[in-house]
Each structure stands twice: as structure tokens, then as C-alpha cells.
Amino acid sequence: MILNAILAFFVFVLILLYVAKSKQANRLKNELENYKKVWNAIDIPIFIKDKNGNVSESNKAFDIAFKDCKQKIIKELSGYKATSKNEVELTYDNAIVKSSIIYYSNFLDGGVGVIFDISEIVKSKKSLLKNYEALKLSIQGSQDGYWEWDIKSNGIKLSKKAREILGYKETEKSPTNMTEWMNIVESYDMAKVNEALATHINGNSKFIDVEHRLKISTKPKWISIRGEGIYGSNNEIIKVYGTIRDITKQKEELSKLK
């Protein structure tokens, strides 16, 4: 009787353990399924590398982007071993070569990488630079000056005509950064100029188009500033190219009509 009771007890414990293990296995299975759903729902190519540096897993977006070229790309990705950001040319499906950025980071015993297609940004940048060169040629000898603004350094470059419009002689030092330019803006116009610049840099306007007076003039002098930014690899404006024009006569004529 006692032996039967002990056996029955052990059988009962084994059943409980089996049920618990089955529930745990089902839970893990469900979590894995949910993970795969999220993993494949991300529309950016992602890959995971094992401790040997081999690509062990990729999501659906990766497979769609590279298709027949997948094995070639996997071989190229094996060269990434340290946390890095790399701008490269990759061959996508249908043998289309595109400018891309690969963000790779070491993770646990392997690593994880994300691939961004920046070909449209690069194409847009090249197109804008081409248009800018054409713009420079077209405004040489005209009443407009041109200017460049490097966002990272805050430095600006002014053409000879632009310096002249701002009231500087050839031998005088003109503004070399945006802060110095803003220092010669009439204080009444400072807010709207800053707003126009910030709005464009933050991606909330197609171009800069603002007018302001110069505080260094002996008599009221109005200028018109127009410009458009070009985007870098992080989809942020890195440079602005534009024109500057003296519109004092137009403002005087409008004032007479009032």
C-alpha cells in the first residue's frame, strides 16, 4: 500500500512537471513567433552575425532587397567586425547598385547591422550641386550675389557681389560665419530672419525667402535672401546655397505709393 502510494505520488509529480514544461515550451514558442512577426514587419534590411562573424539571420526586408544577390551581400558583410558606420555601394535585386549606409554594432557574441538605402538622397544632392553650379554661372555679372552656409561649422562664403551688397569694400573683412552675418541684421528684423533660417534647417520649408535691413548702413538698406539646403546621409541639411539682392529701391518705391 505504502509503495503504491509513493509510486502514485511520483507519477503525479512527473505529470505536473510535464505540464509545466509543456506550458513553458508553448510560451517560448509563442514568444518566438511574436519575435519573428516583429522582426519581419520592419521594412529596413537587418542582419545578425554569429560569434564566427557569419551572417546567421536576416529579416524579410533584407531578403526582398537583395534576393538573388543575397549571398554576395552576405559575403561582403562578413568583413564588418567592429562597431562602425560605413557609406558604401551595394548591389540590390536586379543588379542595381545603390549608395547605402551600413550601421553595424557588436552585440553579445556576435553583432547586428542595419542597412539604409540613401541612393535618392545622394541623387538629390548631386542634382542640387549641379543646379548650384549653373546658378553661380547665371548670376555672375547680375545684380545678385551668392552665398554658401556650412551648417556644421556655421561658416559662410560670400561672393564678391554679395560682400558689396552687404556694404563691404574688397579690402574690408566681411562676415565669415552666420553669427557675424546676423550681427549686421537690423534688430527689428532679427526674429523673422532667425525663424526663416531655423524653419528651413528643420525641414519645415522648401527654401529660405526672407528680407531684412542692415544695421551698418548710414541710410535704410534692404536686402532679399533666398536659399535652399542640400541633405546629407542622415537626411539632415548640411549646406545651404543661396542668393542675395539689394532691394532698397523697390522698398523706396513701395513706400512712396503708400
C-alpha positions as CSV (number, residue, x, y, z in Angstrom):
1,M,0.0,0.0,0.0
2,I,2.7,2.4,1.0
3,L,4.8,1.5,-2.1
4,N,1.7,2.1,-4.3
5,A,1.1,5.5,-2.7
6,I,4.8,6.5,-3.2
7,L,4.6,5.5,-6.9
8,A,1.3,7.3,-7.3
9,F,2.9,10.4,-5.8
10,F,5.9,10.3,-8.1
11,V,3.7,9.8,-11.1
12,F,1.6,12.8,-10.0
13,V,4.8,14.9,-9.7
14,L,6.1,13.8,-13.1
15,I,2.7,14.8,-14.6
16,L,2.9,18.2,-13.0
17,L,6.5,18.7,-14.3
18,Y,5.5,17.6,-17.8
19,V,2.5,20.0,-17.8
20,A,4.7,22.9,-16.5
21,K,7.4,22.1,-19.1
22,S,4.8,21.9,-21.9
23,K,3.4,25.3,-20.9
24,Q,6.9,26.8,-20.8
25,A,7.6,25.4,-24.2
26,N,4.4,26.8,-25.6
27,R,5.1,30.1,-24.1
28,L,8.6,30.2,-25.6
29,K,7.2,29.1,-28.9
30,N,4.6,31.9,-28.8
31,E,7.3,34.5,-27.9
32,L,9.5,33.3,-30.7
33,E,6.6,33.6,-33.2
34,N,5.9,37.1,-32.0
35,Y,9.6,38.0,-32.3
36,K,9.6,36.7,-35.9
37,K,6.5,38.7,-36.7
38,V,8.0,41.9,-35.4
39,W,11.4,41.1,-37.0
40,N,9.8,40.6,-40.4
41,A,7.5,43.6,-40.1
42,I,10.4,46.0,-40.0
43,D,10.8,47.3,-43.6
44,I,14.6,48.1,-43.2
45,P,17.1,45.3,-44.0
46,I,18.6,43.9,-40.8
47,F,21.1,41.1,-40.3
48,I,22.6,39.3,-37.4
49,K,26.1,37.8,-37.2
50,D,27.2,34.9,-35.0
51,K,30.4,34.7,-32.9
52,N,32.3,33.5,-36.0
53,G,31.4,36.6,-38.0
54,N,29.0,34.8,-40.3
55,V,25.5,36.2,-41.1
56,S,23.2,33.8,-39.3
57,E,19.9,35.5,-39.8
58,S,18.3,38.3,-41.8
59,N,14.8,39.7,-41.9
60,K,12.2,39.7,-44.7
61,A,13.2,43.2,-45.8
62,F,16.8,42.1,-46.3
63,D,15.7,39.1,-48.4
64,I,13.4,41.3,-50.6
65,A,16.0,44.0,-51.1
66,F,18.8,41.7,-52.2
67,K,17.0,38.5,-53.5
68,D,19.4,36.8,-56.0
69,C,22.3,39.0,-54.7
70,K,21.8,37.9,-51.1
71,Q,24.7,35.5,-50.9
72,K,27.1,38.1,-52.4
73,I,26.0,40.7,-49.9
74,I,26.3,38.3,-47.0
75,K,29.9,37.6,-48.1
76,E,30.6,41.3,-48.2
77,L,29.1,41.8,-44.7
78,S,31.4,39.2,-43.2
79,G,34.1,41.9,-43.3
80,Y,32.4,44.0,-40.7
81,K,33.8,43.1,-37.3
82,A,33.8,46.3,-35.2
83,T,31.1,48.9,-34.4
84,S,31.0,51.2,-37.3
85,K,29.1,53.4,-39.8
86,N,30.0,52.8,-43.5
87,E,28.8,54.6,-46.6
88,V,29.2,52.0,-49.4
89,E,27.8,51.0,-52.8
90,L,25.7,47.8,-52.6
91,T,24.2,45.6,-55.3
92,Y,20.5,45.2,-54.8
93,D,18.0,43.0,-56.6
94,N,18.2,43.1,-60.4
95,A,21.9,44.1,-60.1
96,I,21.0,47.7,-59.2
97,V,23.9,49.4,-57.5
98,K,22.8,51.9,-54.8
99,S,24.5,54.2,-52.3
100,S,23.9,52.8,-48.8
101,I,24.8,53.2,-45.2
102,I,25.5,50.2,-43.0
103,Y,25.3,50.7,-39.3
104,Y,27.0,47.7,-37.5
105,S,27.4,47.1,-33.8
106,N,28.9,44.3,-31.8
107,F,26.3,42.6,-29.7
108,L,26.8,39.8,-27.2
109,D,28.9,37.1,-29.0
110,G,28.1,38.4,-32.5
111,G,26.7,41.6,-34.0
112,V,23.7,43.3,-35.6
113,G,23.6,45.5,-38.6
114,V,21.1,47.8,-40.3
115,I,21.2,48.9,-44.0
116,F,19.7,52.1,-45.3
117,D,19.3,52.9,-49.0
118,I,20.4,56.5,-49.4
119,S,20.5,56.5,-53.2
120,E,17.7,59.0,-53.6
121,I,19.4,61.4,-51.2
122,V,22.7,61.1,-53.0
123,K,21.0,61.7,-56.3
124,S,19.2,64.7,-55.0
125,K,22.4,66.1,-53.6
126,K,24.2,65.7,-56.9
127,S,21.4,67.3,-58.7
128,L,21.3,70.3,-56.4
129,L,25.0,70.8,-56.6
130,K,24.8,70.7,-60.4
131,N,22.0,73.3,-60.3
132,Y,24.0,75.4,-57.8
133,E,27.0,75.5,-60.3
134,A,24.6,76.5,-63.0
135,L,23.2,79.2,-60.7
136,K,26.6,80.6,-60.0
137,L,27.3,80.9,-63.7
138,S,23.9,82.5,-64.3
139,I,24.2,85.2,-61.6
140,Q,27.8,86.2,-62.4
141,G,27.7,89.8,-63.6
142,S,24.0,90.1,-62.5
143,Q,22.6,92.2,-59.6
144,D,22.6,89.1,-57.3
145,G,25.3,87.9,-55.1
146,Y,25.6,84.2,-53.9
147,W,26.4,82.7,-50.5
148,E,27.1,79.3,-49.0
149,W,26.4,78.2,-45.4
150,D,28.0,75.1,-43.9
151,I,25.7,74.1,-41.1
152,K,28.2,72.0,-39.1
153,S,30.9,74.7,-38.9
154,N,28.4,77.6,-39.2
155,G,30.9,79.1,-41.7
156,I,29.7,81.1,-44.7
157,K,31.2,82.1,-48.0
158,L,30.2,85.3,-49.8
159,S,30.8,86.1,-53.5
160,K,32.3,89.5,-54.3
161,K,28.9,90.8,-55.3
162,A,27.4,89.6,-52.0
163,R,30.0,91.4,-49.9
164,E,29.4,94.5,-51.9
165,I,25.6,94.3,-51.3
166,L,26.3,93.9,-47.6
167,G,28.3,97.1,-47.7
168,Y,31.8,95.8,-47.6
169,K,34.7,97.0,-49.7
170,E,37.0,94.5,-51.3
171,T,39.7,95.2,-48.7
172,E,37.3,95.0,-45.7
173,K,36.7,91.9,-43.6
174,S,33.2,90.6,-44.3
175,P,31.2,88.0,-42.2
176,T,32.8,84.6,-42.3
177,N,30.1,82.8,-40.3
178,M,26.3,83.0,-39.9
179,T,26.6,84.6,-36.4
180,E,28.6,87.5,-37.8
181,W,26.0,87.9,-40.6
182,M,23.2,88.0,-38.0
183,N,25.1,90.8,-36.1
184,I,24.6,93.2,-39.0
185,V,20.8,92.4,-39.3
186,E,18.6,95.3,-38.1
187,S,17.3,94.2,-34.7
188,Y,13.7,94.7,-35.7
189,D,14.2,92.1,-38.4
190,M,16.3,89.6,-36.4
191,A,13.4,87.4,-35.2
192,K,11.9,86.8,-38.7
193,V,15.4,86.1,-40.2
194,N,16.2,83.6,-37.5
195,E,12.7,82.0,-37.9
196,A,13.2,81.6,-41.7
197,L,16.6,80.0,-41.3
198,A,15.5,77.6,-38.5
199,T,12.3,76.6,-40.3
200,H,14.2,75.6,-43.3
201,I,17.1,73.8,-41.4
202,N,14.4,71.8,-39.5
203,G,12.9,70.7,-42.8
204,N,9.7,72.7,-42.4
205,S,10.1,74.8,-45.6
206,K,11.2,74.2,-49.1
207,F,13.5,77.1,-49.2
208,I,14.6,80.3,-47.4
209,D,13.0,83.5,-48.6
210,V,13.3,86.5,-46.3
211,E,14.0,90.2,-46.4
212,H,15.9,92.3,-43.8
213,R,17.5,95.7,-43.3
214,L,21.2,96.2,-42.5
215,K,22.1,98.0,-39.2
216,I,25.5,99.0,-40.5
217,S,24.1,101.2,-43.3
218,T,24.1,105.0,-42.9
219,K,20.6,105.0,-44.5
220,P,18.0,102.3,-44.6
221,K,19.1,99.4,-46.9
222,W,17.0,96.4,-47.6
223,I,18.3,93.0,-48.9
224,S,16.5,89.9,-50.0
225,I,17.9,86.5,-49.1
226,R,16.9,83.2,-50.8
227,G,18.4,79.8,-50.3
228,E,17.9,76.1,-50.4
229,G,19.6,73.3,-48.4
230,I,21.2,70.1,-49.5
231,Y,20.8,66.9,-47.4
232,G,23.5,64.7,-46.1
233,S,23.4,60.9,-45.4
234,N,21.4,61.3,-42.2
235,N,18.7,63.1,-44.1
236,E,19.6,66.4,-42.4
237,I,20.5,69.6,-44.2
238,I,24.3,70.0,-44.2
239,K,24.7,73.0,-46.5
240,V,22.7,75.9,-47.8
241,Y,23.3,77.7,-51.1
242,G,21.5,80.9,-52.0
243,T,21.4,84.4,-53.5
244,I,21.3,87.9,-52.0
245,R,19.9,91.0,-53.7
246,D,19.7,94.7,-52.8
247,I,16.0,95.6,-52.9
248,T,16.3,99.1,-51.4
249,K,15.0,100.9,-54.5
250,Q,11.9,98.6,-54.6
251,K,11.2,99.3,-50.9
252,E,11.5,103.1,-51.5
253,E,9.2,103.0,-54.5
254,L,6.6,101.0,-52.5
255,S,6.9,103.5,-49.6
256,K,6.1,106.4,-52.0
257,L,2.9,104.7,-53.1
258,K,1.6,104.4,-49.6
